[in-house]
């Protein structure tokens, strides 16, 4: 439950680095708890809420993210721009009509989970092409009954900025185009070192510094360099690299086509996959995934203009050619191709203690996972909810609350990265390790629901599960299954 404004301990000040979703929701949290001076710093310019042309990538909000946004009273505003996903539309490389798989009506009260299973997995084994249809029909009843909604990342940020401006402007100040280059941890309270207009300045010391500044976190780097902190970062080697590029598709170009579905396309010959999610305006923000070093990735990187881009779409994604327009093709050709981030994890403390203050890390500053399974933004928002509980338990004492955050959240962070990495092995063996447990869990949970839970990807979307408890339960289920198989084998050998 949200703590109303003024019920927390007043008179405290905080600096938040990063005006992404997690950083902005943290600012709202502190304002609601009665903190009286909250400064947010971000190196990027402020986003626009109404820009229909913005190509910011789409975020899928599952139960974890929606629960946090509802907790702090901002979900109603976000729902004006967030779109529910009602199933999947699969396009074929042979040019045949796309196959539509719709979810059951929402009035049943269930939480229908559309698993956008990665094309990185499908590129290894064609049998995986049937999984989206299976997973699209899979349903789970959860505590909150949440249904996936998607929204552009910059539009989500703009909604949160609008909420702050209308409700908390007297407490929260958001400073854009200001970079954090470090944190001074030598005094009684932490103080940010900022770069503003080319000059480095030291911000006033505050009670709490929140590092929500992503995988290249300057706050985390300052903690790692401080001898009193046990914080260290492990960046895992990426054995399953993917490059991506975005393209805006126009669903309304083709009458009767559904724009409320997750579009999917896979071209095995070209080694190319695409997923697209809708915007409020009926456009589809698509993400193409390719392997580095392949012919198709080289061709994408050497596109020079709209004509070459159209030829590329015609050759590799012909079914999608009716949905592109010349202007978007020009932008697609000239925009850079990017690499999906590798997995990253903070070991040791997620906080730093000073005599009269504290520092804490949230979101991608703590862990970085690939976006295949929708846990990046959602787990970051859940971090904020955990921090809120820690502040409430410790009566807004920054030192005690940040230490409690590490004690509460560190095991979950490790479990999330561990489970996500297990899904991302390369080659056919990695695909087999990904596929078999999920098919097995799906069948076992249908026939023995008291003993076996649904597939782990479904469990990760359920906000009632902590990542740590989910990982432990799956390990126990594997042991139970092995014991069951061994018992059957022994019974069979004795009976003969």
Buried (B, 14 or more C-beta within 10 A) or exposed (E): EBBEBEEBBEEBBBBBBBBBBBBBBBBBBBBBBBBBBBBBBBBBEBBBBEEEEBBBBBBBBBBBBBBBBBBBBBBEBBBEBBBBBBBBBBBBBEEEEBEBBBBEEEEEEBBBBBBBBBBBBBBBBEEBBEBBBBBBBBBBEBEBEBBBBBBBBBBBBBBBBBBBEEBBEEBBBBBBEBBBBBBBBEEEBBBBBBBEEEEEEEBEBBBBBBBBBBBEBBBBBBBBEBEEBBBEBEEEEBEBBBBBBBBBBBBEEEEEBBBBBBBBBBBBEBBBBBBBBBBBEBBBBBBBBBBEEBEBBEBBEEBEEBEBBBEBBEEBBBBBEEBBEEEBBBBBBEEEBEEBBBBBBBEBBBBBBBEEBBBBBBBBBBBBBBBBBBBBBBBBBBBBBBBBEBBBEBEBBBBBBBBBBBEBBBBBBBBBBBBBBBBBBBEEEBBEEBBEBBEBBBEBBEEEEEEBBBBBBBBBBBBEBBBBBBBEBBEEBEEBBEEEEEEEEEEEEEEE
